[in-house]
Amino acid sequence: MNPQAIAWLNQFANHPLNDHQRLALVYLRHNEQMINRDYQRLNYVDSVTANRELRGLVQSGLTKQHSTRRWAHYTLNLPVEAKATPPSLTDEERLLAYVREHGSISNSKCRDLLRVNMQRASHFLKKMQGNLWIAFE
């Protein structure tokens, strides 16, 4: 799985999903629908296991079942790009972004950005000083 797929899956961290079900969600993110046989091939499981795990996805509300028995197929029950949160910036990245935009940074602004005390901001800026010069060369 690529990093985008993993980031997309992170929105479902509060759902009790196994690896097979996570893989099925990624499959459905890129394909319109899935049938039992697709799930079997994707996860190397038998029909009974595929039925049970697909039913679990439906019960969690993440997928929707259309038809029954032989004609059953499953689709995502949410937008494909729902809530894909961008990764949060590290403290260093936040400081570098501020310096790139404003040209410099004060201890006071560092405290505001990182929500730290004066000593911690001073320590952090000293640590970053060498990195800031490298970042702009």
C-alpha positions in Angstrom: 0.0 0.0 0.0 1.2 3.5 -0.8 1.4 6.3 1.8 -1.8 7.9 0.4 -3.8 4.7 0.9 -2.5 4.4 4.5 -3.3 8.1 5.2 -6.8 7.5 3.8 -7.2 4.4 5.9 -6.2 6.2 9.1 -9.6 7.8 9.2 -11.0 4.4 10.1 -8.7 3.8 13.0 -11.6 3.7 15.4 -13.2 0.8 13.6 -12.2 -2.7 14.6 -11.0 -3.8 11.1 -8.6 -6.6 10.2 -6.0 -6.4 7.5 -8.2 -8.1 5.0 -10.9 -5.6 5.5 -8.5 -2.7 5.3 -7.2 -4.0 1.9 -10.8 -4.4 0.7 -11.5 -0.7 1.6 -8.5 0.4 -0.4 -9.6 -1.8 -3.3 -13.1 -0.2 -3.2 -11.5 3.2 -3.1 -10.1 2.5 -6.5 -12.8 0.2 -7.9 -16.5 0.9 -8.2 -17.6 -2.4 -6.5 -16.5 -5.7 -5.1 -18.0 -9.1 -5.1 -17.2 -12.1 -2.8 -14.9 -13.6 -5.4 -12.9 -10.4 -5.6 -12.5 -10.4 -1.8 -11.4 -14.1 -1.9 -8.8 -13.4 -4.6 -7.5 -10.3 -2.9 -7.1 -11.8 0.5 -6.6 -15.5 -0.2 -9.5 -16.6 1.9 -12.5 -19.0 1.3 -16.0 -17.9 0.5 -17.3 -18.3 4.1 -14.5 -16.1 5.5 -15.1 -13.5 2.7 -18.8 -13.4 3.5 -18.2 -13.0 7.2 -15.6 -10.2 6.8 -17.7 -8.4 4.1 -20.7 -8.5 6.5 -18.5 -7.0 9.1 -17.7 -4.1 6.8 -21.4 -3.6 6.1 -22.2 -3.7 9.8 -19.6 -1.1 10.5 -21.3 1.2 8.0 -18.2 1.5 5.8 -19.6 -0.5 2.9 -23.1 -1.0 1.5 -24.4 -4.4 0.2 -26.4 -4.4 -3.0 -28.6 -7.4 -3.8 -28.2 -10.7 -2.1 -26.8 -14.2 -2.6 -25.2 -14.8 -6.0 -25.8 -11.2 -7.2 -24.5 -9.5 -4.0 -21.9 -6.8 -4.5 -20.4 -4.2 -2.2 -19.6 -0.5 -2.6 -18.0 2.1 -0.3 -20.6 3.9 1.8 -18.6 7.1 2.0 -16.9 9.5 -0.4 -13.6 8.1 -1.8 -11.6 11.1 -0.5 -13.5 11.6 2.8 -11.5 13.2 5.5 -8.1 12.5 4.2 -6.2 14.6 6.7 -2.8 16.0 5.6 0.1 14.9 7.8 0.8 17.5 10.5 4.0 19.5 10.3 6.8 18.9 12.7 8.0 21.7 14.9 11.0 22.2 12.6 8.8 22.3 9.5 6.5 24.9 11.2 9.5 27.1 12.1 11.1 26.8 8.7 7.8 27.7 7.0 7.5 30.8 9.2 11.1 31.8 8.4 10.6 31.3 4.7 7.5 33.5 4.8 8.8 36.2 7.1 12.6 36.1 6.8 13.3 35.6 10.5 11.7 34.5 13.7 11.8 35.8 17.3 11.8 33.9 20.5 8.3 35.3 21.2 7.0 34.1 17.9 8.6 30.7 18.4 6.8 30.4 21.7 3.5 31.3 20.1 3.9 28.8 17.2 5.1 25.9 19.3 3.3 26.8 22.6 6.4 26.4 24.7 8.0 28.5 27.4 10.9 31.0 26.9 13.7 28.6 27.8 12.4 25.8 25.6 11.9 28.2 22.7 15.5 29.5 23.1 16.9 26.0 23.3 14.9 25.0 20.2 16.0 28.0 18.2 19.7 27.4 19.1 19.3 23.8 18.0 17.6 24.9 14.7 20.1 27.7 14.0 22.4 25.5 12.0 19.5 23.8 10.2 18.0 27.1 9.2 21.2 28.2 7.3 21.4 24.8 5.6 17.7 25.0 4.6 18.2 28.3 2.7 21.5 27.6 1.0 
